Each structure stands twice: as C-alpha cells, then as structure tokens.
Amino acid sequence: MTKTRSRFAAVLAATALLIGSIGTAGVFKLTGALGTTKIVHTTTVVGNGEPVSTSSGSGIDAHSLYTSTSPGVVDITTGRGSGSGFVIDRRGDIVTAEHVVQGASSITVKFQDGTTRKATVLGTDDATDIAVLKVDATGLTLHALALGSSTNLQIGDTVAAIGDPFGYDRSFSTGIISGLDRTISAPNGFTVAHAVQTDTALNPGNSGGPMLDANGHVIGIVDQIATDGSADQSSGVGFAVPIDLVKSELQTLEAGKKVQHAYIGVGTSDARTGASGALVGQVTPDGPASAAGLKTGDVVTAIDGRKMNGTSDLVAVVAAHKPGDMLTLTVNRNGKTIQLTVTLRVQPSTSGSLAR
C-alpha cells in the first residue's frame, strides 16, 4: 500500500486519492460474478493429517457474535453479480455497497431463513460507494444491526465480517484492524477517505456486508481488497467504508436525494522522502485550486494551520468540509512559503482524466 501513495490522484471531500494499479497491483471490488465463480471445497491439513483448528482470537466470542448478528445479514443478487448487505431498521431498509447494485435492473434480497424479496434502490452515492435499498417488510421478522462508530477505532482491535464469499452464504471471518485513515477508490473515479484496513478474510461476494466490532456493532461496509494482479481473492489487506461516513449520509440517501461532496481539484502524492506535505502533481484547469493559484510542483504543508504529513491528511481535511467552504493552504513553492485561499466547489460526477 505504500507504493500506491506515489501515484497522483484527484482530491475532494469524502473522496480524494485514487488507489489505482501499480504494475500489476491494485484493488479489487468484492462482488461475485454470477455463473463464473468456481467453487472448490478444500480442507487444509497439518503434518499429522488432522484438520487445522482455528482460534477466534482474543477479545471476541465468535460464536455469540455470529449468532446475534448473522440474522441481520442478507444476500444480494442482481443480473450482473452478487454481494452482501445488512438490515438497518424494521422498515425494510438495507445498506450495501453502491458497486454491488450499480446498473442493476433487478435486485433480489435473501434473508437468513431463505425468504426472498425484490428490492428497490432508495439512494446511492458513487463517491463513497454506499447504497440504501428497500424491501417490503410485510410478514418479515427483521433483525436490524446496530450501527457503531468508526471514530475511536484502534489498530489491533478485533473485527469480524459476515458475507457471501464465492457464494458461501453468511460466511464468518475474524481478524484485526490493520490500519486506519486509508484511501480507497470510489466507483466515480475519486476515492473514499478514512477507510478501515483489516486482515480479515474478504473475498468476492463479501462486498456490501458488515464489518463488526467485538460487540456486534457495524463499524464499516466491506468494500475492497488489495491484490497483486495474480489472484482476485483475500490478500490479507482488505478495506471497509467507515460507518461514520455511512451514518452521515443515511438520511439523505433514504430520502432519495443526492449527496454533495466538496472538491478541490488537484492530483497529489506524498512529498519526497524526508519531507512532509502533499506534492501537487496535477491541477484541474478552471478548478478551485487553479483559481486560488496553486501550481504543479507546489507542496501543501498545512491547511488552516493543520500540518499535512502527506496526501492522506489533505484528503481527510477536504473530506470534512462542504462545497462553499474556504481553506487557507500553506504552500512551499521553490523553497518559499506562501498562503493561498481556496473555495471548495461541488465534486464533479466523475473524476475525468485527473485521477487516471
């Protein structure tokens, strides 16, 4: 993941740095392809021929966690693929990843007891990869999962995921939080800020399912894994969209309205070794940064007095603001420090060529 930070990428609110491929490396969205996934049943054995026994790890009662939360997880099937989701209320609202239902003409949701319902899309945000679906709740006993918080997560915290990897419905896997405040690619070509990194096993079909803390609270939506291009399966480096971001958009999406994100219009990378700041590699013509006078080669070292250690910090700051907000950038230009004022605008529908 360190290498991905060397690529230039578009920056905006709630989405900013594109993690694209580097050589053969990249990220892989965890939807399952209908009719194309080969299911292979295997048993791993140790030297004495006995099956490997896995531990749930410390700080988690895996059996109780699964029993209490799995009824709230759903299978999602469209004409284009499959994924997972989870119930958030007894009205029939379901959260999943936007890319799971993107372009779908028909969506079927299956509950733990085998009951199926057709779902409609209430709202989607392809800038954060979040979608809210609706099913007719008549006659259903819905188990809504509690939404937690991603604010106070710590590296090393135990987490779990439930979903449909390779078509194995409601599979349960555990791991830890491996990293925080990562940036992952969004369906519209920009990126999602504050993503949660985990070593929990995630595979095609897990997308849209819940990432849970040890108390059974949802702390993220399972979204992507990093790959080296040789295999689209668990690499031990997976990512989830943080639940605080989801909660900030729920009311808007449930109402079928469009979520607006702030946009600064630059492509950046981390500053060179030994220096801190976000190195500007591209500036969108006629964009907010361009209008403020930011130039290629500038290094943004602070925003509103907050030190920028690198691109991820810049992403986080912009993500926390709204269109129309003004930011004061402290910039190193050819060894001289200057200050520029940028007025953020509404994020475009796609990143265009900036994040390519």
Phi, psi and chi 1 to 4 in degrees:
 res  aa     phi    psi   chi1   chi2   chi3   chi4
   1 MET       -  -25.2  -60.8  -52.3  -63.7      -
   2 THR   -60.5  -40.0  -59.6      -      -      -
   3 LYS   -64.0  -33.3  -67.9 -178.0  178.7  179.5
   4 THR   -63.3  -22.0   61.2      -      -      -
   5 ARG   -74.0  -10.1  -67.5 -177.5  178.6  176.6
   6 SER   -84.0   -8.3   66.9      -      -      -
   7 ARG   -84.3  145.9  -74.3 -176.7   59.2   89.0
   8 PHE   -76.7  149.9  -69.6  122.0      -      -
   9 ALA  -156.3  160.7      -      -      -      -
  10 ALA   -79.8  144.3      -      -      -      -
  11 VAL  -120.1  136.7 -178.9      -      -      -
  12 LEU  -157.1 -179.2   61.3  145.1      -      -
  13 ALA   -78.0  140.0      -      -      -      -
  14 ALA    63.5  -12.0      -      -      -      -
  15 THR  -147.4  139.7   59.4      -      -      -
  16 ALA  -157.4  -53.6      -      -      -      -
  17 LEU  -105.8  118.3  174.5   69.2      -      -
  18 LEU   -75.6  124.0  176.8   66.9      -      -
  19 ILE   -94.7   95.7  -59.1  179.2      -      -
  20 GLY   -98.5 -166.5      -      -      -      -
  21 SER   -80.8  147.1   60.9      -      -      -
  22 ILE  -125.3  107.9  -62.8 -178.4      -      -
  23 GLY    65.6 -114.5      -      -      -      -
  24 THR  -103.9    1.3   57.8      -      -      -
  25 ALA   -84.9  160.8      -      -      -      -
  26 GLY   174.6 -161.4      -      -      -      -
  27 VAL  -120.3  155.5  -67.3      -      -      -
  28 PHE  -133.9  121.5  179.7   74.1      -      -
  29 LYS   -76.7  139.2  -69.1 -175.0  172.6   65.6
  30 LEU   -94.1   47.8  -61.5  171.6      -      -
  31 THR   -88.7  155.8   45.2      -      -      -
  32 GLY  -100.6  141.0      -      -      -      -
  33 ALA   -89.0  121.8      -      -      -      -
  34 LEU   -65.1  131.7  -68.8  177.4      -      -
  35 GLY    77.5    0.6      -      -      -      -
  36 THR  -120.7  -11.9   61.8      -      -      -
  37 THR   -81.8  123.7  -59.4      -      -      -
  38 LYS   -88.7  121.6 -177.7  178.8 -179.5 -178.9
  39 ILE   -94.0  120.2  -54.7  -61.0      -      -
  40 VAL  -120.2  120.9  180.0      -      -      -
  41 HIS   -90.4  122.4  -61.8  -88.1      -      -
  42 THR  -135.1  155.7   61.3      -      -      -
  43 THR  -126.6  122.7  -59.4      -      -      -
  44 THR   -82.6  133.4  -57.1      -      -      -
  45 VAL  -122.8  154.9  -63.3      -      -      -
  46 VAL   -97.0 -174.7  -66.1      -      -      -
  47 GLY   -57.2  -31.3      -      -      -      -
  48 ASN   -89.6    6.5   60.6    5.6      -      -
  49 GLY    86.1   -0.8      -      -      -      -
  50 GLU   -86.3  144.1  -67.0  -64.9  -36.2      -
  51 PRO   -59.1  145.3  -22.3   32.6      -      -
  52 VAL   -70.2  132.7  171.6      -      -      -
  53 SER  -100.2  127.2  175.1      -      -      -
  54 THR  -104.3  146.5   59.1      -      -      -
  55 SER   -99.7  147.8  169.8      -      -      -
  56 SER   -74.6  -10.2   62.5      -      -      -
  57 GLY    86.6  170.5      -      -      -      -
  58 SER   -83.3  154.9   60.9      -      -      -
  59 GLY    79.6   13.2      -      -      -      -
  60 ILE  -151.7  134.7 -174.2  171.5      -      -
  61 ASP   -97.5   91.6 -177.3  -20.5      -      -
  62 ALA   -59.8  -42.8      -      -      -      -
  63 HIS   -62.5  -48.0  177.3   72.4      -      -
  64 SER   -65.4  -39.1  -64.9      -      -      -
  65 LEU   -62.4  -45.6  179.4   58.4      -      -
  66 TYR   -65.9  -45.0  179.1   79.3      -      -
  67 THR   -59.8  -38.8  -59.4      -      -      -
  68 SER   -81.5  -21.8   63.8      -      -      -
  69 THR  -111.6  -27.4   58.1      -      -      -
  70 SER   -58.9  -31.3   59.5      -      -      -
  71 PRO   -63.6  -17.9  -24.8   36.8      -      -
  72 GLY   -90.9   -1.2      -      -      -      -
  73 VAL   -95.9  140.8 -178.9      -      -      -
  74 VAL  -125.3  154.5  -59.4      -      -      -
  75 ASP   -91.8  138.7  -46.5  -31.2      -      -
  76 ILE  -122.7  126.1  -62.8  175.4      -      -
  77 THR  -125.0  133.3  -55.8      -      -      -
  78 THR  -124.7  178.8   71.5      -      -      -
  79 GLY   -71.2  -11.6      -      -      -      -
  80 ARG  -107.2  -18.0  -57.2  174.2   67.3 -117.7
  81 GLY   174.4 -163.5      -      -      -      -
  82 SER  -144.5  160.7   62.3      -      -      -
  83 GLY  -165.5 -158.1      -      -      -      -
  84 SER  -131.4  172.1  -52.7      -      -      -
  85 GLY  -165.5 -178.0      -      -      -      -
  86 PHE  -149.7  147.8   53.2   95.7      -      -
  87 VAL   -78.2  136.7  178.4      -      -      -
  88 ILE  -116.0   -9.9   59.1  169.9      -      -
  89 ASP  -159.8  174.9   58.0   43.6      -      -
  90 ARG   -89.4    5.0  -64.8 -175.4  177.7 -179.8
  91 ARG   -85.5  -10.8  -59.9 -169.8  -56.9  -90.7
  92 GLY   103.1   16.1      -      -      -      -
  93 ASP   -84.3  136.3  -69.1   -8.1      -      -
  94 ILE  -132.5  135.6  -67.3  167.2      -      -
  95 VAL  -103.3  140.5  166.4      -      -      -
  96 THR  -150.7 -176.6 -173.0      -      -      -
  97 ALA   -83.6  142.1      -      -      -      -
  98 GLU   -59.4  -38.0 -169.0  -87.5  -14.5      -
  99 HIS   -69.4  -15.9   71.5  -97.9      -      -
 100 VAL   -68.3  -36.3  170.2      -      -      -
 101 VAL  -111.0    3.6  -63.6      -      -      -
 102 GLN   -57.9  125.1 -172.1  179.1   71.2      -
 103 GLY    73.6    7.5      -      -      -      -
 104 ALA   -76.5  134.5      -      -      -      -
 105 SER   -91.4  -18.4   58.1      -      -      -
 106 SER  -147.1  135.2  177.2      -      -      -
 107 ILE  -129.2  126.0  -57.0  170.3      -      -
 108 THR  -116.0  131.6  -59.7      -      -      -
 109 VAL  -111.9  131.1  170.7      -      -      -
 110 LYS  -116.5  132.1 -174.4  172.7   73.2  170.9
 111 PHE   -94.6  172.5  -62.6   87.9      -      -
 112 GLN   -58.9  -34.3 -172.0 -179.5   47.7      -
 113 ASP   -81.3    4.1   64.6    0.5      -      -
 114 GLY    94.0   -9.4      -      -      -      -
 115 THR   -64.9  137.9  -58.1      -      -      -
 116 THR  -118.2  150.9   61.1      -      -      -
 117 ARG  -142.9  145.8  -72.4  -76.0 -166.2  -83.5
 118 LYS   -76.3  140.7  -70.3  -65.6 -176.5 -179.2
 119 ALA  -116.8  147.9      -      -      -      -
 120 THR  -111.7  157.7   57.3      -      -      -
 121 VAL   -93.3  120.4  176.6      -      -      -
 122 LEU   -80.4  -44.2  -68.5 -178.7      -      -
 123 GLY  -167.3  151.1      -      -      -      -
 124 THR  -137.1  155.3   64.4      -      -      -
 125 ASP  -136.6  104.5 -176.3   11.6      -      -
 126 ASP   -80.7    0.7   61.9   -0.5      -      -
 127 ALA   -86.9  -18.5      -      -      -      -
 128 THR  -127.1   -0.8   53.0      -      -      -
 129 ASP    61.4   47.9 -150.8    1.0      -      -
 130 ILE  -123.3  138.5  -58.7  168.3      -      -
 131 ALA  -137.9  145.6      -      -      -      -
 132 VAL  -118.7  123.7  179.9      -      -      -
 133 LEU  -106.8  166.2  -48.1 -179.2      -      -
 134 LYS  -136.1  133.7 -179.9   83.0  169.7 -179.1
 135 VAL  -122.6  156.8  -61.3      -      -      -
 136 ASP   -70.7  115.3 -178.7   -2.2      -      -
 137 ALA   -84.5    0.7      -      -      -      -
 138 THR   -58.7  125.5  -56.2      -      -      -
 139 GLY    79.8    1.0      -      -      -      -
 140 LEU  -100.5  143.9  -63.5  176.0      -      -
 141 THR  -102.9   99.0  -59.2      -      -      -
 142 LEU   -90.8  139.4  -63.8  177.6      -      -
 143 HIS  -111.9   95.4  -59.9  -93.2      -      -
 144 ALA   -76.0  135.0      -      -      -      -
 145 LEU   -85.3  143.2  -62.4 -173.5      -      -
 146 ALA   -76.9  134.2      -      -      -      -
 147 LEU   -89.3  124.1  -56.5 -175.3      -      -
 148 GLY   -91.3 -143.5      -      -      -      -
 149 SER  -138.3  142.8  174.1      -      -      -
 150 SER  -101.7    6.8   47.1      -      -      -
 151 THR   -70.1  -45.0  -60.1      -      -      -
 152 ASN  -104.7   22.2  -63.3  -43.8      -      -
 153 LEU   -65.3  150.0  -62.2  176.3      -      -
 154 GLN  -130.2  147.3  -63.9 -176.9   24.4      -
 155 ILE   -61.2  130.7  -66.2  175.2      -      -
 156 GLY   103.3  -14.5      -      -      -      -
 157 ASP   -61.0  140.3  -75.6   -7.6      -      -
 158 THR   -76.4  135.0  -57.9      -      -      -
 159 VAL  -136.8  165.7  -69.4      -      -      -
 160 ALA  -143.0  157.7      -      -      -      -
 161 ALA  -132.8  143.6      -      -      -      -
 162 ILE  -126.9  130.6  -55.6  177.2      -      -
 163 GLY  -172.9 -161.0      -      -      -      -
 164 ASP  -119.0   59.7  -65.8   -2.3      -      -
 165 PRO   -62.6  127.9   26.4  -36.0      -      -
 166 PHE    52.8   29.1  -61.9  114.7      -      -
 167 GLY    86.0   -0.8      -      -      -      -
 168 TYR   -82.2   99.1  -69.6  103.7      -      -
 169 ASP   -65.9  141.0   62.6  -54.2      -      -
 170 ARG    53.6   40.8  -79.8  170.0 -163.9   78.5
 171 SER   -71.7  144.8  -65.4      -      -      -
 172 PHE  -118.1  130.8 -178.6   72.6      -      -
 173 SER  -138.9  150.3   58.0      -      -      -
 174 THR  -125.4  161.2   63.2      -      -      -
 175 GLY  -174.6 -152.6      -      -      -      -
 176 ILE  -132.0  166.9   61.8  169.1      -      -
 177 ILE   -78.3  121.5  -67.7  175.9      -      -
 178 SER   -96.5  -21.7  -53.3      -      -      -
 179 GLY  -166.8  157.5      -      -      -      -
 180 LEU  -130.2  160.5  -64.6  167.6      -      -
 181 ASP    57.8   38.6  -65.5  -38.1      -      -
 182 ARG   -81.0  165.7  -55.7  -55.0 -163.4 -163.2
 183 THR  -118.8  133.6   50.4      -      -      -
 184 ILE  -127.6  158.1   59.2  174.7      -      -
 185 SER   -72.3  140.9   59.3      -      -      -
 186 ALA  -101.8  157.1      -      -      -      -
 187 PRO   -59.8  -24.3  -28.3   37.6      -      -
 188 ASN   -87.5    5.0   69.0  -13.8      -      -
 189 GLY    98.4  -13.6      -      -      -      -
 190 PHE   -89.8 -155.8  -69.8  101.6      -      -
 191 THR  -140.2  164.0   56.5      -      -      -
 192 VAL  -101.6  130.3 -177.1      -      -      -
 193 ALA   -89.0  160.8      -      -      -      -
 194 HIS    63.1   25.9  -58.8  -59.3      -      -
 195 ALA   -63.6  149.3      -      -      -      -
 196 VAL   -97.5  125.5 -179.6      -      -      -
 197 GLN   -96.2  140.2 -178.8 -174.5  -23.3      -
 198 THR  -144.0  156.1 -178.5      -      -      -
 199 ASP   -97.2    5.3   67.7  -11.0      -      -
 200 THR   -57.1  138.4  -54.4      -      -      -
 201 ALA   -64.7  117.5      -      -      -      -
 202 LEU  -128.3  135.5  -55.8  174.5      -      -
 203 ASN  -142.7  170.5  -72.1  -71.8      -      -
 204 PRO   -52.4  127.0  -29.9   37.7      -      -
 205 GLY   110.6  -18.4      -      -      -      -
 206 ASN   -78.4  -20.9  -87.2  116.1      -      -
 207 SER   -52.9  134.9 -103.4      -      -      -
 208 GLY    90.0  -13.5      -      -      -      -
 209 GLY   -76.7  169.1      -      -      -      -
 210 PRO   -82.6  143.3   32.4  -36.3      -      -
 211 MET  -101.6  127.0  178.5  172.9  -72.9      -
 212 LEU  -114.5  148.8  -54.3  159.1      -      -
 213 ASP   -89.0 -178.7   64.7   16.7      -      -
 214 ALA   -64.9  -17.8      -      -      -      -
 215 ASN   -93.6    1.2  -63.6  -47.0      -      -
 216 GLY    85.4   12.6      -      -      -      -
 217 HIS   -89.8  140.4  -62.4  155.6      -      -
 218 VAL   -74.7  123.5 -178.7      -      -      -
 219 ILE  -114.7    2.6   53.4   93.1      -      -
 220 GLY  -178.8  164.9      -      -      -      -
 221 ILE  -103.4  120.9  -58.7  175.6      -      -
 222 VAL   -58.9  132.7  172.6      -      -      -
 223 ASP  -133.1  -51.7 -160.4   74.0      -      -
 224 GLN  -148.6  164.5  -61.8  173.1   17.8      -
 225 ILE  -129.4  154.6   56.2  173.2      -      -
 226 ALA   -87.2  140.2      -      -      -      -
 227 THR  -133.9  164.1   72.4      -      -      -
 228 ASP  -100.7    9.5   62.9    1.4      -      -
 229 GLY    89.7   -9.3      -      -      -      -
 230 SER   -90.7  -24.1   62.6      -      -      -
 231 ALA  -156.1  129.4      -      -      -      -
 232 ASP   -91.9   71.4  -64.9  -28.3      -      -
 233 GLN  -152.9  177.6   60.3 -171.9   32.8      -
 234 SER   -49.9  127.8  177.5      -      -      -
 235 SER  -113.3   -2.1   62.0      -      -      -
 236 GLY    83.3    2.3      -      -      -      -
 237 VAL  -127.4   92.1 -176.7      -      -      -
 238 GLY  -117.3  165.1      -      -      -      -
 239 PHE  -138.4  147.7  -56.5   95.9      -      -
 240 ALA  -131.0  144.2      -      -      -      -
 241 VAL   -72.1  127.1  175.4      -      -      -
 242 PRO   -65.0  141.0   26.7  -35.3      -      -
 243 ILE   -67.7  -27.8 -159.7   62.8      -      -
 244 ASP   -63.7  -35.8  -74.2   -6.4      -      -
 245 LEU   -65.2  -42.8  177.2   56.5      -      -
 246 VAL   -60.3  -47.9  178.5      -      -      -
 247 LYS   -62.7  -33.5  -69.1 -167.1  -65.2 -174.5
 248 SER   -68.0  -19.5   72.1      -      -      -
 249 GLU  -107.0  -11.5  -62.3 -171.1    3.6      -
 250 LEU   -55.5  -50.0  -91.3 -177.9      -      -
 251 GLN   -60.3  -41.5 -172.9  173.5   -0.9      -
 252 THR   -65.7  -45.0  -58.6      -      -      -
 253 LEU   -69.0  -39.6  -65.6  176.7      -      -
 254 GLU   -62.9  -27.5  -72.2  173.6  -33.7      -
 255 ALA   -86.6   -0.6      -      -      -      -
 256 GLY    75.3   20.4      -      -      -      -
 257 LYS   -97.6  161.8  -62.2  178.5 -179.4  178.3
 258 LYS   -88.2  133.8 -178.0  175.1  177.1   58.3
 259 VAL   -85.2  130.9  179.2      -      -      -
 260 GLN  -102.2  138.6  -68.9 -170.3  -29.7      -
 261 HIS  -121.6  148.4  -60.1  -77.5      -      -
 262 ALA   -74.4  155.9      -      -      -      -
 263 TYR  -144.8  132.2  171.1   72.3      -      -
 264 ILE  -108.3  -26.9 -167.6  170.6      -      -
 265 GLY    79.6   46.9      -      -      -      -
 266 VAL  -136.5  157.5  -64.0      -      -      -
 267 GLY  -111.2  128.3      -      -      -      -
 268 THR  -132.9  164.8   66.4      -      -      -
 269 SER  -139.7  169.3   67.1      -      -      -
 270 ASP   -64.5  147.6  -73.1  -10.1      -      -
 271 ALA   -62.8  162.9      -      -      -      -
 272 ARG   -61.9  160.3  -64.7  177.7  177.4   86.9
 273 THR   -49.8  132.0  -56.7      -      -      -
 274 GLY    91.6   -7.0      -      -      -      -
 275 ALA  -122.0  159.8      -      -      -      -
 276 SER  -115.8  156.5   62.0      -      -      -
 277 GLY   123.9  171.9      -      -      -      -
 278 ALA  -106.3  115.4      -      -      -      -
 279 LEU   -80.5  124.0  173.2   64.5      -      -
 280 VAL   -81.4  117.0  177.6      -      -      -
 281 GLY  -102.8  -26.3      -      -      -      -
 282 GLN  -144.5  146.3  -64.0  168.6  -68.6      -
 283 VAL  -129.6  123.6  179.6      -      -      -
 284 THR   -66.1  125.3  -55.2      -      -      -
 285 PRO   -56.9  133.6  -24.4   35.1      -      -
 286 ASP    64.3   14.4  -58.9  -40.9      -      -
 287 GLY   -86.7  176.7      -      -      -      -
 288 PRO   -56.9  -46.6  -24.0   34.3      -      -
 289 ALA   -65.4  -40.3      -      -      -      -
 290 SER   -61.9  -43.9  175.3      -      -      -
 291 ALA   -63.1  -28.3      -      -      -      -
 292 ALA   -82.7  -10.7      -      -      -      -
 293 GLY    98.6    9.4      -      -      -      -
 294 LEU   -69.4  141.8 -159.5   64.7      -      -
 295 LYS  -128.4  156.6  -62.1 -179.6  179.5 -179.4
 296 THR   -58.7  134.0  -60.5      -      -      -
 297 GLY    98.9  -16.3      -      -      -      -
 298 ASP   -66.8  151.7  -74.2  -12.1      -      -
 299 VAL  -119.4  117.4  177.0      -      -      -
 300 VAL   -81.3  113.3  180.0      -      -      -
 301 THR  -100.8  -18.4   58.9      -      -      -
 302 ALA  -158.6  152.7      -      -      -      -
 303 ILE  -131.3  122.5  -61.2  179.8      -      -
 304 ASP    51.1   37.2  -71.7  -17.5      -      -
 305 GLY    85.2   -6.5      -      -      -      -
 306 ARG   -89.7  126.0  172.4 -178.0  167.7 -177.4
 307 LYS   -63.2  136.8 -178.9 -179.5  178.0 -178.9
 308 MET  -103.9  111.5  -63.0  -70.4  102.0      -
 309 ASN   -77.8  -24.7  -69.3  -50.2      -      -
 310 GLY  -178.4 -168.0      -      -      -      -
 311 THR   -58.4  -41.4  -70.8      -      -      -
 312 SER   -59.3  -36.0  -66.8      -      -      -
 313 ASP   -66.8  -41.3  -73.0  -14.7      -      -
 314 LEU   -63.0  -43.1 -171.6  149.7      -      -
 315 VAL   -56.6  -47.6  169.4      -      -      -
 316 ALA   -62.7  -40.8      -      -      -      -
 317 VAL   -65.9  -47.6  168.9      -      -      -
 318 VAL   -63.9  -39.2  177.6      -      -      -
 319 ALA   -62.0  -26.9      -      -      -      -
 320 ALA   -84.1   -3.0      -      -      -      -
 321 HIS  -110.3  174.5  -73.8   77.6      -      -
 322 LYS  -119.9  159.2  -61.8  178.1 -179.3  179.4
 323 PRO   -55.3  136.5  -26.2   35.9      -      -
 324 GLY    99.0  -19.4      -      -      -      -
 325 ASP   -68.6  149.6  -72.9   -9.3      -      -
 326 MET  -109.4  135.9  -61.8  176.2   66.4      -
 327 LEU  -121.5  140.2  -58.2  178.6      -      -
 328 THR  -100.3  116.3  -60.7      -      -      -
 329 LEU   -97.6  129.4  -50.6 -174.9      -      -
 330 THR   -95.0  123.5  -58.4      -      -      -
 331 VAL  -126.8  135.8  174.9      -      -      -
 332 ASN   -96.4  115.6 -175.8  -49.3      -      -
 333 ARG  -123.8  109.3  177.0  179.0  -65.9  169.3
 334 ASN    54.1   41.4  -62.2  -37.3      -      -
 335 GLY    86.4   -5.4      -      -      -      -
 336 LYS  -108.7  144.8  -63.9 -178.2  179.0 -179.9
 337 THR   -97.5  126.7  -61.4      -      -      -
 338 ILE  -130.6  164.2   62.1  173.2      -      -
 339 GLN  -122.6  136.1  -71.1 -167.1  -33.0      -
 340 LEU  -127.9  146.0  -57.4  172.3      -      -
 341 THR  -108.7  122.2  -59.7      -      -      -
 342 VAL  -112.4  133.0  176.3      -      -      -
 343 THR  -101.6  114.2  -59.3      -      -      -
 344 LEU   -68.2  147.1  -58.2  175.1      -      -
 345 ARG  -118.6 -178.4  -60.0  177.9 -169.3  171.1
 346 VAL   -77.4  133.2  175.5      -      -      -
 347 GLN   -58.6  133.5  173.3 -162.6  -19.1      -
 348 PRO   -62.7  163.7  -18.3   31.4      -      -
 349 SER   -67.6  -28.9   57.5      -      -      -
 350 THR  -138.9  162.0   60.9      -      -      -
 351 SER   -78.2  -11.8   64.2      -      -      -
 352 GLY    63.3 -142.6      -      -      -      -
 353 SER   -85.9   -9.8   62.1      -      -      -
 354 LEU   -61.8  -39.0 -179.4   61.1      -      -
 355 ALA   -97.0   11.5      -      -      -      -
 356 ARG   -86.4      -  -57.1  -57.3 -179.4 -171.3
